[in-house]
Amino acid sequence: MIKYGKISIGDNCFIGANVTILPGVTIGPNSIVGAGSVVTKNVEPDSVYAGVPARRICSLREYADKCLENTPAYNKEAYCRDKKKEVLRILNSE
């Protein structure tokens, strides 16, 4: 049996490589779908989904907070002057 259906993708979404989206699914705005996922149901707005089948991992806000928490502090002016030197300074300080 072949099934057809409209796939709707909202604004500002990131869909990883090799994602399969089944017919009739809506990807809400400001969402992330992890690489290799199979989306069988609608994706909520402002959410992160991944897996086979894709499931909600966390909210976009929780994901952003986690990313910022794991980002090392750096000196923006030093980075603009000499990127390599500033990155090496950060890596050596950890």
N, CA, C and O of each residue as an XYZ file, in Angstrom:
376
protein
N       0.843     -1.172      0.000
C       0.000      0.000      0.000
C       0.894      1.243      0.000
O       1.864      1.314      0.755
N       0.572      2.197     -0.829
C       1.305      3.452     -0.888
C       0.424      4.524     -0.275
O      -0.752      4.647     -0.618
N       1.003      5.301      0.639
C       0.257      6.354      1.310
C       0.833      7.702      0.919
O       2.048      7.897      0.909
N      -0.058      8.627      0.597
C       0.343      9.980      0.249
C      -0.195     10.932      1.294
O      -1.262     10.691      1.860
N       0.518     12.003      1.559
C       0.044     13.019      2.480
C       0.985     14.211      2.480
O       2.170     14.095      2.168
N       0.435     15.337      2.831
C       1.212     16.569      2.870
C       2.115     16.579      4.100
O       1.693     16.221      5.200
N       3.347     16.989      3.896
C       4.280     17.184      5.002
C       4.442     18.686      5.167
O       4.753     19.393      4.209
N       4.232     19.168      6.377
C       4.330     20.595      6.643
C       5.502     20.859      7.581
O       5.604     20.249      8.646
N       6.386     21.772      7.180
C       7.557     22.107      7.988
C       7.492     23.583      8.330
O       7.482     24.432      7.438
N       7.446     23.895      9.633
C       7.334     25.274     10.102
C       8.622     26.063      9.902
O       9.646     25.525      9.482
N       8.541     27.345     10.213
C       9.687     28.235     10.082
C      10.768     27.912     11.114
O      10.475     27.448     12.215
N      12.016     28.166     10.739
C      13.160     28.078     11.638
C      13.364     26.676     12.216
O      13.669     26.530     13.400
N      13.194     25.648     11.381
C      13.406     24.266     11.816
C      14.769     23.780     11.343
O      15.275     24.224     10.312
N      15.354     22.867     12.104
C      16.577     22.199     11.673
C      16.259     20.718     11.591
O      15.854     20.108     12.580
N      16.442     20.141     10.414
C      16.192     18.716     10.213
C      17.525     18.090      9.829
O      18.114     18.427      8.802
N      17.988     17.176     10.671
C      19.297     16.558     10.463
C      19.351     15.679      9.224
O      18.335     15.425      8.577
N      20.552     15.222      8.909
C      20.783     14.375      7.741
C      20.064     13.038      7.869
O      19.939     12.491      8.964
N      19.599     12.527      6.753
C      18.973     11.200      6.660
C      17.739     11.033      7.541
O      17.474      9.938      8.036
N      16.990     12.102      7.736
C      15.731     12.022      8.476
C      14.643     11.573      7.517
O      14.563     12.052      6.386
N      13.796     10.641      7.979
C      12.639     10.208      7.210
C      11.400     10.792      7.865
O      11.158     10.586      9.054
N      10.612     11.525      7.076
C       9.370     12.121      7.574
C       8.228     11.448      6.833
O       8.150     11.522      5.607
N       7.340     10.791      7.575
C       6.233     10.079      6.960
C       5.145     11.046      6.505
O       5.060     12.168      7.004
N       4.312     10.612      5.558
C       3.245     11.465      5.039
C       2.274     11.913      6.129
O       1.983     11.166      7.063
N       1.778     13.145      5.994
C       0.787     13.672      6.919
C       1.344     14.277      8.188
O       0.577     14.686      9.059
N       2.654     14.345      8.315
C       3.286     14.843      9.536
C       3.545     16.347      9.423
O       3.867     16.864      8.353
N       3.394     17.034     10.563
C       3.699     18.461     10.650
C       4.865     18.655     11.608
O       4.842     18.158     12.733
N       5.887     19.382     11.156
C       7.022     19.740     11.997
C       6.769     21.170     12.462
O       6.741     22.093     11.648
N       6.586     21.355     13.763
C       6.281     22.673     14.311
C       7.432     23.642     14.177
O       8.580     23.225     14.027
N       7.139     24.942     14.229
C       8.197     25.951     14.091
C       9.217     25.885     15.230
O       8.896     25.454     16.337
N      10.439     26.312     14.947
C      11.524     26.373     15.928
C      11.826     25.008     16.538
O      12.044     24.898     17.745
N      11.839     23.971     15.707
C      12.086     22.616     16.191
C      13.358     22.045     15.590
O      13.831     22.497     14.547
N      13.904     21.038     16.271
C      15.086     20.326     15.800
C      14.734     18.846     15.721
O      14.162     18.287     16.658
N      15.080     18.207     14.594
C      14.905     16.765     14.450
C      16.296     16.187     14.212
O      16.965     16.532     13.238
N      16.723     15.307     15.112
C      18.067     14.750     15.056
C      18.313     13.867     13.845
O      17.385     13.251     13.322
N      19.554     13.806     13.403
C      19.958     13.025     12.232
C      19.548     11.570     12.363
O      19.649     10.978     13.438
N      19.082     10.996     11.255
C      18.722      9.587     11.210
C      17.380      9.245     11.832
O      17.012      8.072     11.885
N      16.652     10.224     12.297
C      15.362      9.978     12.945
C      14.293      9.605     11.929
O      14.392      9.940     10.748
N      13.272      8.905     12.409
C      12.100      8.595     11.600
C      10.911      9.253     12.285
O      10.487      8.828     13.360
N      10.372     10.305     11.646
C       9.283     11.076     12.231
C       7.957     10.468     11.788
O       7.596     10.534     10.613
N       7.233      9.874     12.743
C       5.971      9.208     12.440
C       4.765     10.013     12.909
O       3.645      9.782     12.453
N       4.992     10.954     13.814
C       3.912     11.772     14.375
C       4.329     13.235     14.353
O       5.503     13.547     14.153
N       3.372     14.128     14.559
C       3.642     15.563     14.544
C       4.682     15.939     15.592
O       4.723     15.370     16.684
N       5.521     16.911     15.236
C       6.558     17.429     16.123
C       6.056     18.743     16.721
O       5.662     19.651     15.989
N       6.073     18.840     18.039
C       5.606     20.046     18.726
C       6.530     21.222     18.424
O       7.725     21.031     18.198
N       5.976     22.446     18.419
C       6.824     23.626     18.247
C       7.821     23.767     19.401
O       7.553     23.315     20.514
N       8.958     24.389     19.136
C       9.977     24.675     20.157
C      10.440     23.423     20.889
O      10.579     23.430     22.113
N      10.682     22.340     20.139
C      11.071     21.070     20.748
C      12.228     20.431     20.003
O      12.528     20.781     18.861
N      12.875     19.482     20.677
C      13.948     18.690     20.082
C      13.487     17.234     20.053
O      13.115     16.674     21.085
N      13.514     16.629     18.873
C      13.096     15.238     18.688
C      14.240     14.444     18.092
O      15.049     14.983     17.337
N      14.313     13.152     18.431
C      15.315     12.270     17.839
C      14.911     10.828     18.077
O      14.123     10.534     18.976
N      15.451      9.932     17.268
C      15.245      8.504     17.471
C      14.435      7.850     16.375
O      13.958      8.504     15.448
N      14.288      6.517     16.508
C      13.500      5.718     15.584
C      12.532      4.889     16.415
O      12.946      3.888     17.001
N      11.269      5.262     16.487
C      10.658      6.467     15.929
C      11.067      7.696     16.750
O      11.468      7.581     17.908
N      10.956      8.863     16.128
C      11.362     10.105     16.798
C      10.482     10.379     18.011
O       9.257     10.272     17.951
N      11.131     10.733     19.102
C      10.428     11.089     20.340
C      10.974     12.412     20.849
O      12.089     12.812     20.515
N      10.168     13.083     21.663
C      10.572     14.377     22.210
C      11.682     14.167     23.234
O      11.524     13.393     24.178
N      12.794     14.854     23.047
C      13.934     14.764     23.959
C      13.837     15.852     25.023
O      13.969     15.576     26.215
N      13.605     17.088     24.588
C      13.500     18.216     25.508
C      12.939     19.419     24.761
O      12.707     19.373     23.552
N      12.729     20.489     25.506
C      12.292     21.728     24.865
C      13.498     22.414     24.241
O      14.641     22.124     24.593
N      13.238     23.313     23.325
C      14.324     24.060     22.696
C      15.057     24.917     23.723
O      16.277     25.067     23.644
N      14.335     25.475     24.676
C      14.933     26.295     25.747
C      15.893     25.440     26.596
O      17.002     25.879     26.900
N      15.470     24.227     26.977
C      16.336     23.328     27.761
C      17.597     22.978     26.971
O      18.692     22.922     27.531
N      17.435     22.742     25.661
C      18.569     22.413     24.810
C      19.548     23.591     24.723
O      20.762     23.409     24.811
N      19.002     24.794     24.549
C      19.852     25.993     24.467
C      20.611     26.204     25.777
O      21.801     26.520     25.766
N      19.923     26.028     26.898
C      20.574     26.191     28.203
C      21.709     25.184     28.377
O      22.779     25.527     28.881
N      21.468     23.939     27.956
C      22.494     22.897     28.073
C      23.703     23.228     27.186
O      24.847     23.032     27.597
N      23.448     23.724     25.984
C      24.549     24.101     25.078
C      25.365     25.248     25.656
O      26.595     25.220     25.613
N      24.686     26.259     26.199
C      25.396     27.400     26.788
C      26.198     26.992     28.017
O      27.283     27.517     28.263
N      25.657     26.055     28.782
C      26.337     25.560     29.977
C      27.647     24.873     29.617
O      28.612     24.926     30.379
N      27.680     24.230     28.456
C      28.868     23.487     28.032
C      29.797     24.297     27.129
O      30.786     23.766     26.624
N      29.488     25.570     26.923
C      30.321     26.424     26.086
C      31.359     27.129     26.953
O      30.995     27.822     27.902
N      32.634     26.966     26.647
C      33.662     27.607     27.473
C      33.661     29.131     27.298
O      33.309     29.652     26.240
N      34.059     29.816     28.349
C      34.161     31.275     28.283
C      35.360     31.646     27.419
O      36.414     31.015     27.498
N      35.189     32.668     26.600
C      36.299     33.126     25.774
C      36.267     34.644     25.673
O      35.244     35.285     25.915
N      37.403     35.190     25.314
C      37.549     36.620     25.154
C      37.247     36.962     23.697
O      38.005     36.596     22.798
N      36.135     37.665     23.467
C      35.694     37.941     22.102
C      36.726     38.756     21.320
O      36.984     38.470     20.151
N      37.311     39.762     21.954
C      38.306     40.593     21.259
C      39.532     39.774     20.866
O      40.045     39.907     19.755
N      40.001     38.922     21.786
C      41.156     38.072     21.487
C      40.817     37.082     20.376
O      41.659     36.781     19.531
N      39.596     36.580     20.379
C      39.161     35.641     19.344
C      39.139     36.314     17.970
O      39.539     35.709     16.975
N      38.675     37.560     17.915
C      38.633     38.302     16.643
C      40.042     38.584     16.123
O      40.269     38.573     14.913
N      40.991     38.835     17.031
C      42.374     39.129     16.631
C      43.086     37.880     16.125
O      43.709     37.893     15.063
N      42.983     36.786     16.909
C      43.721     35.564     16.570
C      42.916     34.358     17.041
O      43.042     33.925     18.186
N      42.102     33.828     16.161
C      41.200     32.722     16.513
C      41.959     31.505     17.027
O      41.615     30.941     18.065
N      42.986     31.107     16.297
C      43.734     29.907     16.664
C      44.325     30.033     18.066
O      44.220     29.104     18.867
N      44.935     31.156     18.364
C      45.563     31.366     19.669
C      44.517     31.322     20.800
O      44.757     30.715     21.844
N      43.366     31.963     20.588
C      42.333     31.995     21.629
C      41.731     30.602     21.848
O      41.481     30.212     22.988
N      41.499     29.857     20.775
C      40.949     28.500     20.909
C      41.956     27.609     21.645
O      41.567     26.830     22.515
N      43.219     27.713     21.310
C      44.233     26.916     22.004
C      44.330     27.294     23.483
O      44.553     26.431     24.332
N      44.161     28.595     23.793
C      44.161     29.034     25.184
C      43.005     28.385     25.948
O      43.185     27.914     27.071
N      41.834     28.362     25.343
C      40.651     27.769     25.986
C      40.865     26.268     26.195
O      40.584     25.741     27.272
N      41.360     25.586     25.165
C      41.559     24.128     25.273
C      42.609     23.788     26.327
O      42.458     22.797     27.042
N      43.663     24.584     26.438
C      44.720     24.312     27.415
C      44.297     24.645     28.846
O      44.893     24.146     29.801
N      43.272     25.486     28.999
C      42.846     25.847     30.354
C      41.878     24.827     30.957
O      41.582     24.884     32.150
N      41.385     23.897     30.138
C      40.406     22.926     30.649
C      41.056     21.732     31.277
O      40.365     20.831     31.752
